[in-house]
Amino acid sequence: DHKKFLEAMNWPAAAKGKAVIAVKESEGSESRFVLDVAGGKASVTATDASPQVTLLDSVWAGVATGALPASQAKAMRLLESTDDAAIQLLAACAEGPAPFSWEYF
């Protein structure tokens, strides 16, 4: 569930912005949502708007968990993007400790 995951993350305080993300699911469907980040928190709402970032769910998993910085995914042509600001917003997923875990290794 993209919404639950992204809204539970601890985002960097400096991360701020909105992006329309389209995730092509391996089951054949597409999840399209607006990611709105401000004040260290995110909100996610479904949308039919044109996506600023489109990627496969297998790539999304790496980007969302911070294992694959969005800028690297774009450079490797693993995602399509029409807006560099959206890539910068997703780059926040790769900043600091793993945003989905309180474990420090």
C-alpha positions in Angstrom: 0.0 0.0 0.0 1.8 3.1 -1.3 -0.2 5.5 0.9 0.4 3.7 4.2 4.1 3.3 3.5 4.8 6.9 2.3 2.7 8.5 5.1 4.5 6.5 7.8 7.9 7.5 6.6 9.9 10.1 8.5 10.8 12.6 5.7 13.8 15.0 6.0 12.6 18.4 7.3 13.9 20.2 4.3 11.9 18.0 1.9 8.9 19.9 0.5 6.8 19.7 -2.6 4.2 17.8 -4.6 4.6 15.2 -7.4 2.2 13.0 -9.3 3.6 9.5 -9.4 2.5 6.6 -11.6 3.6 3.1 -10.6 3.0 0.4 -13.1 2.2 -2.6 -11.1 3.3 -6.1 -12.1 -0.3 -7.3 -12.0 -1.1 -5.0 -15.0 -2.7 -2.1 -13.2 -1.3 1.4 -12.5 -1.3 3.2 -9.2 -1.4 7.0 -9.7 -1.2 9.3 -6.8 -0.2 12.8 -5.6 2.7 12.7 -3.1 2.6 15.9 -1.0 5.6 16.4 1.4 6.0 19.1 4.0 7.2 19.4 7.6 8.7 15.9 7.7 5.4 14.2 6.8 3.7 13.1 3.6 0.2 12.8 2.4 -0.9 10.6 -0.5 -4.1 11.0 -2.5 -5.3 9.1 -5.6 -5.5 11.1 -8.8 -6.1 10.9 -12.6 -3.7 13.8 -13.3 -0.8 13.3 -15.8 2.2 11.8 -14.0 5.4 13.7 -13.5 7.2 10.4 -12.7 6.3 7.0 -14.2 8.1 3.8 -13.2 7.7 0.0 -12.7 6.8 -1.3 -9.3 10.2 -3.1 -9.1 12.0 0.2 -9.5 9.6 2.0 -7.2 10.5 -0.3 -4.4 14.1 0.8 -4.6 13.3 4.5 -4.9 10.7 4.5 -2.1 13.0 2.7 0.3 16.0 4.8 -0.5 18.0 1.9 -1.8 18.0 3.5 -5.3 18.2 7.3 -5.4 15.6 8.7 -7.9 18.3 10.7 -9.8 20.3 7.5 -10.4 17.1 5.7 -11.5 16.5 8.5 -14.0 20.1 8.5 -15.2 19.9 4.8 -15.8 16.5 5.3 -17.6 14.7 3.2 -15.1 12.0 5.8 -14.8 10.4 8.5 -17.0 10.2 12.0 -15.6 8.8 15.3 -17.0 9.8 17.3 -13.9 13.1 17.6 -12.2 11.4 19.0 -9.0 9.6 15.6 -8.7 12.9 13.8 -8.9 14.3 16.0 -6.2 11.3 15.3 -4.0 11.8 11.6 -4.4 15.5 11.9 -3.8 14.6 12.7 -0.2 13.8 9.0 0.2 17.5 8.2 0.0 18.6 10.9 2.5 19.8 9.9 6.0 19.1 6.6 7.7 16.6 4.2 6.2 13.3 6.1 6.5 11.3 3.0 7.0 13.3 1.7 10.0 14.5 2.8 13.4 17.4 0.4 13.2 20.8 2.0 13.0 23.6 -0.3 11.7 
